[in-house]
Amino acid sequence: DTLRKQFYESYRAIQHKRAEMKAQQDAEKHRNLEEKKKVLELIHQLTEQELSDVEMVRKSLEQLKDLQKKFKEIRNTPIESREELWSTYHVYLNRFYDKLDIYNELITLDREKNLDQKIELIKKVMELEQEPSLNKAQTTLNKYHEDWKNIGPVPKESNEDIWQRFKNASDVIYEKINAYRANMDKQREENLTAKTALCEKAEAFTSYNSDKAKEWIAKTK
């Protein structure tokens, strides 16, 4: 009874700490959500600006890059808000770049730079084929996908091709991960079968009885 009481006291303490941790995480996620919304509003204000000269365009581009960086640095948000955040983020980005179409030279330069960054990301994804730890490979690949989202638009004629290359490189890693998981699932099923067989063998001894210690020792072994 004493052990049972101690166990449940510890169990309740752990549950309480877990609840506190989750509450803290949820509060942090909601704070991050509000911060991301503030950044989105600043990006939205940039899209509403009237761009009258090249210097203003340059300044707006710098501000946008700073806001993109801030948006990226704000991490966890409630899962139900993420799709809407990213959708709004990309709508504003595209609206901003569309507004700059009259400044083709600057836009082209920036999109070419984005293209170079995405090409580098593709190379990094391909290098993950040599990563021996599949857990690390998946974590890193998720980060690369996050980085991809945060890189701005590329030249329109390259958009589909560069995305397909990135997707194909990612699929190779996902296939390795899925194959590994399938193999592990198969191994676990085999382990379950083997352990079940051991249980059945052990259960056969539940009715064993003897008045000789040596026999008990032999059966126990």
C-alpha atoms as one frame of an Amber mdcrd trajectory, in Angstrom:
protein
   0.000   0.000   0.000   2.858   2.367   0.810   4.549   1.697  -2.517   1.270
   2.133  -4.356   0.729   5.483  -2.638   4.280   6.624  -3.469   3.827   5.518
  -7.072   0.615   7.469  -7.590   1.980  10.530  -5.833   4.946  10.499  -8.245
   2.644   9.791 -11.162   0.411  12.758 -10.321   3.453  14.996  -9.890   4.699
  14.030 -13.344   1.257  14.606 -14.861   1.143  18.027 -13.212   4.557  18.950
 -14.581   3.571  17.746 -18.039   0.447  19.866 -17.897   2.480  22.883 -16.810
   4.992  22.322 -19.624   2.214  21.989 -22.200   0.560  25.157 -20.911   3.873
  27.001 -21.224   4.382  25.651 -24.746   0.844  26.619 -25.750   1.324  30.109
 -24.338   4.597  30.464 -26.237   2.943  29.287 -29.461   0.190  31.891 -29.093
   2.743  34.626 -28.391   4.638  33.556 -31.505   1.390  33.623 -33.476   0.763
  37.241 -32.456   4.356  38.167 -33.328   4.030  36.560 -36.768   0.787  38.439
 -37.354   2.561  41.702 -36.522   5.295  40.902 -39.037   2.656  40.019 -41.645
   0.948  43.341 -41.066   4.253  45.162 -41.663   4.747  43.192 -44.888   1.198
  44.094 -45.866   1.972  47.761 -45.299   4.958  47.408 -47.647   2.657  46.055
 -50.348   0.473  49.153 -49.977   3.325  51.629 -50.364   3.593  53.745 -53.470
   7.047  53.209 -54.961   8.129  56.365 -56.709  11.869  55.906 -57.234  14.641
  53.335 -57.284  15.916  54.298 -53.842  12.514  53.630 -52.348  12.452  50.283
 -54.119  15.850  49.389 -52.672  14.745  50.431 -49.197  11.516  48.450 -49.472
  13.439  45.364 -50.556  15.747  45.685 -47.558  12.772  46.064 -45.231  11.120
  43.025 -46.790  14.235  40.897 -46.329  14.426  41.960 -42.670  10.773  41.096
 -42.162  11.240  37.738 -43.900  14.106  37.004 -41.525  11.992  37.946 -38.493
   9.101  35.842 -39.755  11.433  32.856 -40.144  13.034  33.322 -36.720   9.665
  33.143 -34.963   9.280  29.408 -34.603   6.470  27.332 -33.110   2.878  28.466
 -33.565  -0.434  26.622 -33.028  -0.642  23.954 -35.703  -4.103  25.058 -36.817
  -2.745  28.520 -37.706   0.320  27.499 -39.733  -1.296  26.956 -43.120  -3.099
  30.304 -42.972   0.095  32.070 -41.861   2.118  30.654 -44.738  -0.675  31.302
 -47.210  -0.972  34.946 -46.128   2.808  35.294 -46.074   3.160  34.111 -49.676
   0.185  36.156 -50.851   1.843  39.295 -49.481   5.234  38.321 -50.904   3.793
  37.754 -54.358   1.798  40.968 -54.136   4.938  42.870 -53.195   6.963  41.425
 -56.050   4.136  42.015 -58.499   4.101  45.654 -57.426   7.771  45.882 -58.299
   7.339  44.623 -61.839   8.073  48.101 -63.184  11.571  47.755 -61.768  12.443
  44.678 -63.799  16.165  44.920 -63.403  16.080  44.886 -59.600  13.442  42.184
 -59.464  15.341  40.001 -61.914  18.506  40.357 -59.856  16.733  39.387 -56.635
  14.934  36.421 -58.189  18.180  35.174 -59.714  19.713  35.321 -56.252  16.771
  33.329 -54.880  17.282  30.810 -57.674  20.936  30.397 -56.685  19.918  29.827
 -53.072  17.407  27.151 -54.104  19.995  25.442 -56.289  22.313  25.328 -53.268
  19.487  23.831 -51.194  18.997  21.111 -53.822  22.707  20.257 -53.605  22.433
  20.026 -49.817  19.409  17.722 -50.084  21.301  15.456 -52.491  24.211  15.295
 -50.030  21.824  13.860 -47.435  21.910  10.569 -49.355  25.289   9.987 -47.684
  23.995  10.737 -44.167  24.169   7.469 -42.161  21.623   8.606 -39.566  18.143
   8.632 -41.095  16.731  10.520 -38.107  19.262  13.284 -38.672  18.576  13.167
 -42.416  14.852  13.682 -41.849  15.380  16.516 -39.354  17.788  18.244 -41.724
  15.480  17.716 -44.700  12.596  19.303 -42.769  14.822  22.302 -42.086  15.701
  22.571 -45.784  11.998  22.578 -46.663  11.499  25.360 -44.127  14.390  27.270
 -45.713  12.843  26.730 -49.150   9.587  28.323 -48.004  11.442  31.361 -46.720
  13.328  31.999 -49.946  11.476  34.409 -52.197  10.239  33.815 -55.760  12.567
  32.766 -58.581  12.311  33.720 -62.288   8.980  32.468 -63.566  10.553  30.373
 -66.327  12.580  28.483 -63.688   9.879  28.112 -61.067   8.440  24.735 -62.086
  11.782  23.171 -62.998  13.560  24.181 -59.783  10.672  22.969 -57.633  10.594
  19.615 -59.445  14.330  19.183 -58.906  13.952  19.962 -55.206  10.999  17.586
 -54.895  12.796  14.755 -56.701  15.867  15.144 -54.492  13.642  15.147 -51.388
  11.710  12.081 -52.577  14.928  10.057 -52.709  15.513  10.764 -49.003  11.883
  10.107 -48.106  12.035   6.750 -49.918  15.072   5.715 -47.859  13.329   6.793
 -44.655  10.107   4.973 -45.579  12.020   1.826 -46.550  13.850   1.908 -43.230
  10.614   2.373 -41.303   8.936  -0.462 -43.225  11.872  -2.723 -42.408  11.698
  -1.717 -38.748   7.948  -2.420 -38.689   8.603  -5.858 -40.188  11.341  -6.497
 -37.622   9.018  -5.464 -34.799   6.355  -7.871 -36.066   8.931 -10.670 -36.144
  10.045  -9.732 -32.628   6.421  -9.807 -31.477   5.977 -13.286 -32.931   9.181
 -14.503 -31.271   8.247 -13.008 -27.899   4.724 -14.423 -28.125   6.248 -17.862
 -28.698   8.435 -17.384 -25.613   5.369 -16.384 -23.593   3.605 -19.569 -24.677
   6.594 -21.639 -23.626   6.736 -19.891 -20.268   2.993 -20.276 -19.710   3.384
 -24.041 -20.071   5.195 -24.015 -16.727   2.408 -22.320 -14.765   1.060 -25.720
 -13.709   4.457 -27.265 -12.994   5.005 -28.659  -9.535   7.741 -30.595  -7.817
   9.090 -31.177  -4.335  12.697 -31.294  -5.557  14.774 -28.114  -5.573  17.025
 -29.326  -8.379  14.053 -29.856 -10.666  12.755 -26.364  -9.892  16.200 -24.916
 -10.686  16.394 -26.858 -13.942  12.942 -25.732 -15.056  13.677 -22.138 -14.047
  16.831 -22.118 -16.185
